[in-house]
């Protein structure tokens, strides 16, 4: 449902006009707004409409207490304006130190947002609103994820099928006999089936020699083609990719920490392991470096805030619930790190220091902001 006219109708309200004026003033002061929850999409929509007028083309970061609230807010905002200008930055379903990996579709959505932030389109709508649950705002992430290049193919593109298969494997796609889940691909003769983590249906790409002859979506249930697709856009399925440097680091750590050899040996051999993201700080050198002069962290980790324009307006939806949720997340993450690694360590000490990947406190993130 399109309700764009409502946004212009409420813009004349004196209180909303005052908020917009405060947001434009470069004071950096906090403004508390008391209003019904139903006003949030209107307020954020108006602030986003003002964003292009700022010096660096800023945007709005809306922080919610839960992922469900983030999805609901995004749905409301798409009714009031351009759907392409709004994106949800989802959080992992797992804790940073848990021996479980986030789902490939979650990773794909996150990388798609970061890619748009790092490389705004030259033509067409750019992002104006990023909606993130507080969990994804508090969690450090690997630096430079927005620069990871997805695979882009259109009909008529010239690429060797073998080279495309190697790129898919390098981006953590799993080769199978029959594609049924996101993050999988299969090869049969001159046909490549691939299920990008951000797509609703998998795609079937037919080659004529090294030329892409046709791209069509198909059904997982019966494997029958559905309709032509404009292109293949396949982001990585993991945020930690097994590059030569990561594999070499895993091999070295396996020698130093034999209690983790089962996991590290597979990584050194280029085999993805469930929960390997929990070792990111150790596999990517020292992540606890000193902060840079602009406030960005040293090492290989950064926050979502560092990927946004410097004049971004941050809106906390229900600050009290966000504070409570942030406190619970930090406490749970710390307890999980201590319990999981102490159980496998000698003398009750963690075999590898992974504290750099822990959730930041809300105070730390506010300081960065």
C-alpha positions as CSV (number, residue, x, y, z in Angstrom):
1,X,0.0,0.0,0.0
2,X,1.3,3.4,-1.0
3,X,0.7,6.2,1.5
4,X,3.2,8.8,0.3
5,X,0.7,11.6,0.6
6,X,0.5,11.1,4.4
7,X,4.2,12.1,4.8
8,X,3.6,15.5,3.2
9,X,0.4,16.0,5.2
10,X,2.1,15.5,8.6
11,X,5.1,17.6,7.7
12,X,3.2,20.8,8.6
13,X,2.9,19.7,12.3
14,X,4.8,22.3,14.4
15,X,6.4,19.7,16.6
16,X,7.7,17.6,13.7
17,X,9.0,20.8,12.0
18,X,10.9,21.6,15.2
19,X,12.5,18.1,15.3
20,X,13.5,18.4,11.7
21,X,15.2,21.8,12.4
22,X,17.1,20.3,15.3
23,X,18.3,17.4,13.2
24,X,19.6,19.8,10.6
25,X,21.6,21.8,13.2
26,X,25.2,20.4,13.4
27,X,25.2,20.5,17.2
28,X,25.3,16.7,17.9
29,X,23.1,17.2,20.9
30,X,20.6,14.5,22.0
31,X,16.9,15.2,21.5
32,X,14.3,13.3,23.4
33,X,11.0,12.9,21.6
34,X,7.8,11.8,23.4
35,X,5.1,10.6,21.0
36,X,3.0,7.5,20.1
37,X,4.9,4.6,18.6
38,X,2.9,5.0,15.4
39,X,4.7,8.3,14.7
40,X,8.1,6.7,14.3
41,X,7.8,5.9,10.5
42,X,6.6,9.5,9.8
43,X,9.4,11.1,11.8
44,X,12.0,8.9,10.3
45,X,10.6,9.4,6.8
46,X,10.7,13.2,7.2
47,X,14.3,13.0,8.5
48,X,15.3,10.8,5.6
49,X,13.7,13.3,3.2
50,X,16.0,16.0,4.6
51,X,19.1,13.8,4.3
52,X,20.0,14.6,0.6
53,X,20.3,18.3,1.5
54,X,23.2,17.7,3.9
55,X,26.8,18.2,3.0
56,X,27.8,14.5,2.6
57,X,24.4,13.2,1.7
58,X,23.7,11.7,5.1
59,X,21.1,9.3,6.1
60,X,19.1,8.0,9.1
61,X,20.0,5.0,11.2
62,X,17.0,3.8,13.1
63,X,17.8,1.5,16.0
64,X,15.2,-0.9,17.4
65,X,15.2,-3.2,20.4
66,X,14.3,-6.4,18.4
67,X,14.6,-7.7,14.8
68,X,10.8,-7.9,14.6
69,X,10.4,-4.2,15.3
70,X,13.0,-3.5,12.7
71,X,11.1,-5.4,10.0
72,X,7.8,-3.8,11.0
73,X,9.3,-0.3,10.8
74,X,10.8,-1.0,7.4
75,X,7.4,-2.2,6.1
76,X,5.8,1.0,7.3
77,X,8.5,3.2,5.8
78,X,8.2,1.5,2.4
79,X,4.5,2.5,2.3
80,X,5.4,6.1,2.9
81,X,8.2,6.5,0.4
82,X,10.6,4.8,-2.0
83,X,11.1,1.1,-1.0
84,X,14.6,1.1,-2.5
85,X,15.7,3.8,-0.1
86,X,15.0,1.6,3.0
87,X,17.0,-1.4,4.2
88,X,17.1,-3.6,7.3
89,X,20.5,-4.5,8.6
90,X,19.8,-7.8,10.3
91,X,21.8,-9.3,13.2
92,X,23.3,-12.7,13.5
93,X,21.0,-15.4,15.0
94,X,24.1,-16.5,17.0
95,X,26.3,-15.0,19.6
96,X,29.8,-13.8,18.5
97,X,31.5,-16.7,20.3
98,X,29.0,-19.4,19.6
99,X,30.1,-22.5,17.7
100,X,27.3,-21.9,15.2
101,X,27.5,-19.8,12.0
102,X,24.9,-17.3,11.0
103,X,22.5,-18.3,8.2
104,X,23.6,-17.6,4.7
105,X,20.5,-15.5,3.9
106,X,21.3,-13.3,7.0
107,X,24.9,-12.9,5.8
108,X,23.8,-12.1,2.3
109,X,21.3,-9.4,3.4
110,X,24.0,-7.8,5.7
111,X,26.6,-7.8,2.9
112,X,24.1,-6.4,0.4
113,X,23.4,-3.4,2.8
114,X,27.1,-2.8,3.4
115,X,27.9,-3.0,-0.3
116,X,25.3,-0.3,-1.0
117,X,26.8,1.9,1.8
118,X,30.4,1.4,0.6
119,X,29.6,1.8,-3.1
120,X,26.4,4.0,-3.7
121,X,24.9,3.5,-7.1
122,X,25.8,6.2,-9.6
123,X,22.3,6.1,-11.0
124,X,19.0,5.3,-9.2
125,X,18.0,5.6,-5.5
126,X,20.6,5.3,-2.8
127,X,20.0,4.2,0.8
128,X,18.4,6.9,3.0
129,X,17.3,4.8,5.9
130,X,19.1,1.8,7.5
131,X,17.1,0.1,10.2
132,X,19.1,-2.1,12.6
133,X,18.2,-4.0,15.8
134,X,20.5,-3.0,18.6
135,X,22.1,-6.4,18.5
136,X,23.6,-5.6,15.1
137,X,24.7,-2.2,16.2
138,X,26.6,-3.5,19.2
139,X,28.4,-6.4,17.5
140,X,31.8,-5.6,15.9
141,X,32.1,-6.9,12.3
142,X,35.0,-7.5,10.0
143,X,36.4,-4.3,8.4
144,X,35.8,-3.9,4.7
145,X,32.9,-6.2,4.2
146,X,31.3,-3.7,1.9
147,X,34.2,-4.1,-0.5
148,X,33.7,-7.8,-1.0
149,X,32.7,-8.1,-4.6
150,X,29.6,-10.1,-5.4
151,X,29.2,-12.1,-8.6
152,X,27.2,-10.2,-11.2
153,X,26.2,-11.8,-14.5
154,X,23.7,-10.8,-17.1
155,X,22.6,-12.5,-20.3
156,X,25.4,-12.2,-22.9
157,X,28.2,-12.0,-20.3
158,X,31.4,-13.8,-21.3
159,X,32.9,-16.0,-18.6
160,X,34.2,-19.5,-18.4
161,X,32.0,-21.9,-16.4
162,X,35.0,-23.3,-14.5
163,X,36.1,-19.8,-13.5
164,X,32.5,-19.0,-12.2
165,X,32.5,-22.3,-10.2
166,X,35.8,-21.3,-8.6
167,X,34.5,-17.9,-7.6
168,X,31.4,-19.4,-6.1
169,X,33.5,-21.7,-4.0
170,X,35.7,-18.8,-2.9
171,X,32.6,-16.9,-1.8
172,X,31.6,-19.9,0.5
173,X,28.9,-21.4,-1.7
174,X,28.6,-25.2,-1.2
175,X,28.6,-27.5,-4.3
176,X,25.8,-30.1,-4.2
177,X,24.1,-32.4,-6.6
178,X,20.7,-30.7,-6.3
179,X,20.2,-27.1,-5.1
180,X,17.6,-26.9,-2.3
181,X,19.0,-24.3,0.1
182,X,20.4,-20.8,-0.1
183,X,24.2,-20.7,-0.6
184,X,24.3,-23.9,-2.7
185,X,25.2,-24.4,-6.4
186,X,25.2,-27.4,-8.8
187,X,26.8,-28.0,-12.2
188,X,25.3,-30.2,-14.9
189,X,27.1,-30.0,-18.2
190,X,26.7,-26.4,-19.4
191,X,24.1,-25.5,-16.8
192,X,24.8,-23.9,-13.5
193,X,22.2,-23.8,-10.7
194,X,22.9,-21.3,-7.9
195,X,20.8,-20.1,-5.0
196,X,22.0,-16.6,-3.9
197,X,21.2,-15.9,-0.3
198,X,19.3,-12.7,-1.0
199,X,16.9,-14.2,-3.7
200,X,13.5,-15.8,-3.2
201,X,14.2,-18.5,-5.8
202,X,17.4,-20.1,-7.1
203,X,18.6,-19.3,-10.6
204,X,19.5,-21.6,-13.6
205,X,22.2,-20.2,-15.9
206,X,22.6,-21.8,-19.3
207,X,25.9,-21.4,-21.1
208,X,26.7,-21.6,-24.8
209,X,30.5,-22.1,-24.7
210,X,31.7,-19.3,-22.4
211,X,28.6,-17.0,-23.1
212,X,25.7,-16.8,-20.7
213,X,22.7,-17.7,-23.0
214,X,19.9,-17.6,-20.5
215,X,19.1,-16.9,-16.8
216,X,15.9,-18.2,-15.3
217,X,14.5,-18.7,-11.8
218,X,13.3,-22.2,-10.9
219,X,11.4,-23.9,-8.1
220,X,13.1,-25.8,-5.4
221,X,10.2,-28.2,-5.0
222,X,10.1,-29.7,-8.6
223,X,13.2,-28.0,-10.1
224,X,11.1,-26.6,-13.0
225,X,12.0,-23.2,-14.4
226,X,9.7,-20.3,-13.6
227,X,10.5,-17.1,-15.4
228,X,13.4,-15.2,-16.9
229,X,15.7,-13.2,-14.6
230,X,17.4,-10.0,-15.4
231,X,20.7,-11.0,-13.8
232,X,22.6,-13.0,-11.2
233,X,23.7,-11.1,-8.2
234,X,25.4,-13.4,-5.7
235,X,27.0,-12.0,-2.6
236,X,29.3,-14.1,-0.3
237,X,27.6,-16.6,2.0
238,X,30.0,-16.0,4.9
239,X,31.6,-12.9,6.4
240,X,34.8,-14.8,7.0
241,X,36.2,-16.1,3.7
242,X,39.0,-18.8,3.7
243,X,41.6,-16.8,1.8
244,X,45.2,-18.0,1.6
245,X,46.2,-15.7,4.5
246,X,43.4,-17.1,6.7
247,X,44.3,-20.7,5.9
248,X,47.9,-20.1,6.7
249,X,47.0,-18.4,10.0
250,X,44.7,-21.4,10.9
251,X,47.6,-23.8,10.2
252,X,49.8,-21.8,12.6
253,X,47.2,-21.6,15.3
254,X,46.6,-25.4,15.1
255,X,50.2,-26.0,16.1
256,X,50.1,-23.5,18.9
257,X,46.6,-24.6,20.2
258,X,46.2,-28.4,19.8
259,X,42.9,-28.3,21.7
260,X,41.4,-26.5,18.7
261,X,43.2,-28.6,16.1
262,X,40.1,-30.4,14.8
263,X,38.5,-27.1,13.8
264,X,41.6,-25.3,12.7
265,X,43.0,-28.1,10.5
266,X,39.8,-28.1,8.4
267,X,40.1,-24.3,8.0
268,X,43.7,-24.7,7.0
269,X,42.6,-27.2,4.3
270,X,40.0,-24.7,3.0
271,X,37.0,-26.6,4.5
272,X,34.4,-24.3,6.1
273,X,33.5,-25.2,9.6
274,X,30.3,-24.4,11.6
275,X,31.1,-21.6,14.0
276,X,34.4,-20.6,12.4
277,X,33.3,-17.0,12.6
278,X,33.9,-17.2,16.4
279,X,37.7,-17.4,15.6
280,X,37.7,-14.3,13.4
281,X,39.9,-12.1,15.7
282,X,42.5,-14.8,15.9
283,X,42.4,-15.8,12.2
284,X,42.7,-12.2,11.0
285,X,45.7,-11.1,13.1
286,X,45.3,-8.6,16.0
287,X,41.8,-7.2,16.1
288,X,42.4,-5.2,19.3
289,X,44.5,-2.5,17.9
290,X,44.5,1.1,19.1
291,X,41.8,3.4,17.8
292,X,42.6,5.7,14.9
293,X,42.4,9.5,15.1
294,X,38.9,9.5,13.6
295,X,37.5,7.2,16.3
296,X,37.5,4.0,14.1
297,X,38.9,0.9,15.8
298,X,42.3,-0.4,15.0
299,X,42.8,-4.0,13.8
300,X,40.3,-5.8,11.6
301,X,37.0,-5.1,13.4
302,X,34.7,-2.1,13.1
303,X,31.1,-1.2,14.0
304,X,28.2,-0.6,11.7
305,X,28.5,3.1,12.7
306,X,31.8,3.3,10.9
307,X,30.2,2.3,7.6
308,X,27.7,5.2,7.7
309,X,28.2,8.8,6.6
310,X,29.5,11.0,9.3
311,X,26.4,13.2,9.4
312,X,24.0,10.3,9.9
313,X,21.1,11.0,12.2
314,X,20.6,8.2,14.7
315,X,17.1,7.6,16.0
316,X,16.6,5.2,19.0
317,X,13.1,3.8,18.9
318,X,12.1,3.2,22.6
319,X,15.5,4.0,24.3
320,X,14.6,2.3,27.6
321,X,13.9,-1.1,25.9
322,X,17.1,-0.7,23.8
323,X,19.2,-0.1,27.0
324,X,17.7,-3.2,28.6
325,X,18.2,-5.3,25.6
326,X,21.8,-4.1,25.1
327,X,22.6,-4.8,28.8
328,X,21.3,-8.4,28.5
329,X,23.2,-9.0,25.2
330,X,26.5,-7.8,26.6
331,X,26.1,-9.9,29.8
332,X,25.0,-13.0,28.0
333,X,27.8,-12.8,25.4
334,X,30.4,-12.4,28.2
335,X,29.1,-15.4,30.1
336,X,29.0,-17.5,27.0
337,X,32.5,-16.6,26.1
338,X,33.8,-17.5,29.5
339,X,31.9,-20.7,29.8
340,X,32.5,-22.1,26.3
341,X,36.2,-21.4,26.1
342,X,37.1,-22.2,29.7
343,X,35.6,-25.6,29.2
344,X,38.1,-26.5,26.6
345,X,41.1,-24.7,28.1
346,X,43.8,-25.7,30.5
347,X,43.6,-24.0,33.9
348,X,40.3,-22.4,33.1
349,X,41.8,-19.8,30.7
350,X,40.6,-19.2,27.1
351,X,43.0,-20.8,24.6
352,X,42.7,-17.8,22.3
353,X,41.8,-14.2,23.2
354,X,38.6,-13.5,21.3
355,X,37.2,-10.7,23.5
356,X,37.6,-8.2,20.6
357,X,34.6,-9.8,18.9
358,X,32.3,-9.4,22.0
359,X,29.3,-7.1,22.0
360,X,30.3,-3.5,22.8
361,X,28.4,-1.8,25.5
362,X,25.8,0.8,24.6
363,X,27.9,3.5,26.2
364,X,30.9,2.6,24.0
365,X,28.8,2.7,20.8
366,X,27.2,6.0,21.9
367,X,30.8,7.4,22.3
368,X,31.6,6.3,18.8
369,X,28.4,7.9,17.5
